[in-house]
Every structure is written in C-alpha cells, then in structure tokens.
Amino acid sequence: MSSALLNGLFVFMLAGFIGFEIIKRVSPLLHTPLMSLTNALDAIAVVGAIVLVGEHKSNLSFILGVLAVIAATSNVVGGFLITDRMLKMFKTSRPTKP
C-alpha cells in the first residue's frame, strides 16, 4: 500500500474516533443544535461528492461519487426530519393568549 493511502486511512480512523468521543459527551439539551450543525456539514459533503462525480476521472470514482451523493443527501434529509421532530416536542399544544 502507498503511504498516501495509509496516511488517509489513519486520518479517517482518528477523525472517526475523536468525533465519536466528542458526540458521546454532548448534553441531551444540545442535540438539536448539534443536529443542525451536522446537516450543514453534510451539505458540504454533498457538494464535494457532486464535484467528484462531475470530474469523471474513472468509472470507479464516478460510481463512488454517485454513492456519496446518495448517502450524503439521504443523511441531510434524515437529519432535517429528525430535527423537525425534535423541535415539535418543545411546542406546547395550548392555544396562545391574545
């Protein structure tokens, strides 16, 4: 394996571990703002995947780019649905006073 691939895998594993440890320690009250931030980051991933698909350097990069677009888009949509559902829990069902 090339050193660039090993470096990339090391950075990926380190980022995954650090991300998991940070998210695990977040207070439940902050989950909604954190979900909104995650949706913004996933939108960046969608743009990057679209750029990858648009370059079309090889068939493998094209297929992986299409899969990345699908995965990131479904993650954004699911995140917004979950955020909306969480925000509805904080709304009161009582009518407001005039």
NUTI-990031 format. One record per residue (C-alpha): residue number from 1; x, z, y. Coordinates in nm, 3 decimals, always signed. Layout:
N
PT NUM X Z Y
...
END
This chain:
98
PT 1 +0.000 +0.000 +0.000
PT 2 +0.116 -0.069 +0.351
PT 3 +0.200 +0.212 +0.591
PT 4 -0.070 +0.094 +0.835
PT 5 -0.337 +0.137 +0.567
PT 6 -0.206 +0.481 +0.471
PT 7 -0.197 +0.587 +0.837
PT 8 -0.553 +0.460 +0.885
PT 9 -0.677 +0.649 +0.577
PT 10 -0.502 +0.966 +0.693
PT 11 -0.660 +0.946 +1.038
PT 12 -1.002 +0.876 +0.883
PT 13 -0.981 +1.176 +0.649
PT 14 -0.852 +1.403 +0.926
PT 15 -1.131 +1.293 +1.164
PT 16 -1.392 +1.348 +0.895
PT 17 -1.265 +1.697 +0.817
PT 18 -1.239 +1.801 +1.183
PT 19 -1.583 +1.656 +1.260
PT 20 -1.739 +1.843 +0.968
PT 21 -1.580 +2.172 +1.071
PT 22 -1.694 +2.134 +1.433
PT 23 -2.052 +2.037 +1.346
PT 24 -2.081 +2.320 +1.093
PT 25 -2.020 +2.579 +1.365
PT 26 -2.279 +2.446 +1.614
PT 27 -2.567 +2.677 +1.704
PT 28 -2.912 +2.553 +1.590
PT 29 -3.027 +2.552 +1.954
PT 30 -2.773 +2.280 +2.032
PT 31 -2.870 +2.042 +1.753
PT 32 -3.097 +1.826 +1.974
PT 33 -2.835 +1.759 +2.244
PT 34 -2.576 +1.705 +1.973
PT 35 -2.802 +1.451 +1.802
PT 36 -2.842 +1.264 +2.130
PT 37 -2.465 +1.252 +2.174
PT 38 -2.427 +1.127 +1.818
PT 39 -2.677 +0.848 +1.891
PT 40 -2.466 +0.739 +2.187
PT 41 -2.153 +0.730 +1.969
PT 42 -2.337 +0.532 +1.702
PT 43 -2.440 +0.279 +1.965
PT 44 -2.070 +0.225 +2.035
PT 45 -2.019 +0.169 +1.661
PT 46 -2.296 -0.096 +1.665
PT 47 -2.120 -0.283 +1.946
PT 48 -1.787 -0.265 +1.761
PT 49 -1.948 -0.396 +1.442
PT 50 -2.109 -0.683 +1.632
PT 51 -1.768 -0.775 +1.775
PT 52 -1.623 -0.766 +1.423
PT 53 -1.896 -0.997 +1.293
PT 54 -1.852 -1.231 +1.590
PT 55 -1.481 -1.282 +1.526
PT 56 -1.547 -1.407 +1.170
PT 57 -1.177 -1.398 +1.072
PT 58 -1.254 -1.388 +0.700
PT 59 -1.553 -1.367 +0.470
PT 60 -1.470 -1.006 +0.381
PT 61 -1.458 -0.897 +0.746
PT 62 -1.785 -1.079 +0.810
PT 63 -1.961 -0.907 +0.517
PT 64 -1.821 -0.565 +0.610
PT 65 -1.920 -0.625 +0.973
PT 66 -2.278 -0.709 +0.876
PT 67 -2.296 -0.395 +0.660
PT 68 -2.155 -0.192 +0.950
PT 69 -2.417 -0.333 +1.189
PT 70 -2.695 -0.246 +0.944
PT 71 -2.563 +0.105 +0.873
PT 72 -2.495 +0.194 +1.237
PT 73 -2.828 +0.055 +1.356
PT 74 -3.021 +0.249 +1.094
PT 75 -2.826 +0.561 +1.193
PT 76 -2.919 +0.514 +1.561
PT 77 -3.287 +0.458 +1.483
PT 78 -3.300 +0.754 +1.244
PT 79 -3.124 +0.975 +1.499
PT 80 -3.376 +0.890 +1.768
PT 81 -3.666 +0.956 +1.530
PT 82 -3.523 +1.295 +1.433
PT 83 -3.451 +1.385 +1.797
PT 84 -3.807 +1.293 +1.894
PT 85 -3.946 +1.502 +1.609
PT 86 -3.730 +1.800 +1.709
PT 87 -3.838 +1.775 +2.073
PT 88 -4.205 +1.769 +1.970
PT 89 -4.156 +2.111 +1.809
PT 90 -4.088 +2.260 +2.153
PT 91 -4.402 +2.119 +2.318
PT 92 -4.697 +2.351 +2.349
PT 93 -5.038 +2.248 +2.224
PT 94 -5.217 +2.439 +2.500
PT 95 -5.354 +2.243 +2.794
PT 96 -5.163 +2.294 +3.119
PT 97 -5.320 +2.484 +3.406
PT 98 -5.429 +2.275 +3.706
END
